[in-house]
Amino acid sequence: MTAFMGIADCYGLESFIPQSAAQPTFLKLRADANRHRHAIVYQAELTDKQVQKISSLITKSEHAKALAYLKATGNMKTMQQYQHSAQIIPNPALDPYGSDECGNCQGENAKTGYVKSWDGKCPDCGREVQQ
């Protein structure tokens, strides 16, 4: 098992750093500066297979899926002050400065706006939204 730390927010895993190379104070400062996006500092003990899966998802820019997978391992821990946010992320609808357009249909069909209820798909065109 290897220990990792990083920042996660409403868009998924922002960073995924071996704990031996992480700077916890800096991570906490960054997360606290971005609490409007429900940013948190997390720590996790992971197997090599889990590390490979998360790294692969991040490489493919699938940050929300990487966070969902990390949470599913049951190994993600965070400080008490971040507990509520950790339960409700990833969810781009939580970004108060986010767009109402999905990016797939360029707003042509964005009548409802995906920020109303986030399930990963645009309610207008039905395609998966990549953040």
Buried (B, 14 or more C-beta within 10 A) or exposed (E): EEBBBBBBBBBBBBBBBEBEEBEEEEBBEBBEEBEEBBBBBBBBBBEEEBBEBBEEBBEEEBBBBBBBBBBEBEBBEBEEEBEEBBEEBBBBBBBEEBEEBBBBBEBEBBEEBBBEEBEBBBBBBEEEBEB
